[in-house]
Amino acid sequence: MTPGWERLIGILGALVISTAQVIYILNCLRRKITPSVLSWFGWSCLMGTSLVSQIVHKGWQWSMTGIASSAVGCLTIAVVAWWSRNFSFRRVDLSFLFAGLACVTVYIVSANPWVTTVFAIVADLLLGIPTIAKAWRQPALERSPAWILGVVSALLALAICVGHSAIYVLFPAYLLLFNGAMALLTWRPGFFLTLLSTFF
């Protein structure tokens, strides 16, 4: 894939994920969903760390546009949820946050790209457990088109990976599975007819 196409797809992916996050924030403010504040805060830390690490080691690349958008968006969601007093929090969520941050530490100190990528995925998944658990117990509190747009963004990121090392496929593939699982959990059969109502 030519650099021009990579830039175009990278920007498009960032626009898609930013749109998803704006929709999620609006749904939060309208109290249609209740974000897990620790998941979103943890994700912002992970994405921010990942972005800085990649820029230091490789310099800026257009494939990082989605990560930059995600870092800002995740932090914004956490702040908006906290500020609007519309968030979920359970004590057990702290254990997932600490476990996720421990994986972030391994990610930062390791020089092996495969180790850092795997630990980044594990950290992301651990930070996401409170959100997944809530989607399982109370799907309506996480039902948002944002998860579907997350799938689209992950597919665009995978398209950029064509022709690159297999290591670059791991995180977008994980994000595809995570967002796909969240979409399936929250948009169970019978609820797809209400999809448009979440936009208004």
C-alpha positions, 0 to 999 in steps of 0.5 A: 500500500502506498504512503498516500493510501495509508495516510488517507485510511489512517485519517478516515479511521481516526474520523470514524473512531472520533465519531464513535466517541462523540456519539458515546459522549452524547449518549452518556450526557443523555444518560442512555448509557453509563460508562465504566469510568475506570475502563475509559481512564485506563484506556486513555493511559494505555493509548497515551503511553502507546502513542508516546512510546511509538513516536519516540521509537519510530517517529510519527506514522499515519497509522498512529492517527487512530491511537491519538484519537482514541487516547484523547477520546477515552480521556474525554469520555472518562472526564465527561462521565465523572463530571456528569455523575453518570458512571459505573464503579465497583470496588472490584474494578480497581483490581482490573485497573491495577492489573492493567497498569501493571501490564502497561509498566511491562509494555513500557520497560520491555524492548521486545516488540512482541512482548510489548504488543502482547502486554498492551493487548492484555492490559487493554483487555483487563481494563475493559473487563468492567465494561464487558461485565456491565454489557453482559449484565445490563446491555442497555447501559452500554448500547451505542453505535460507537461499538459498531463504528469501532469495528469499522475503525479496526477494519480500516486499521487492518487494511493499513497493515497489509504489506507490513510485519504481522506484529502490526496486525495483532492490536487492530485484530484484537480491537476488532474482536473487542468492539465486535463482542461489545456490539454483539453483547449490547445489540442483542437480537430484538434491539437493532430496530432501536439503533437509530434512536441512539443518534437522536 
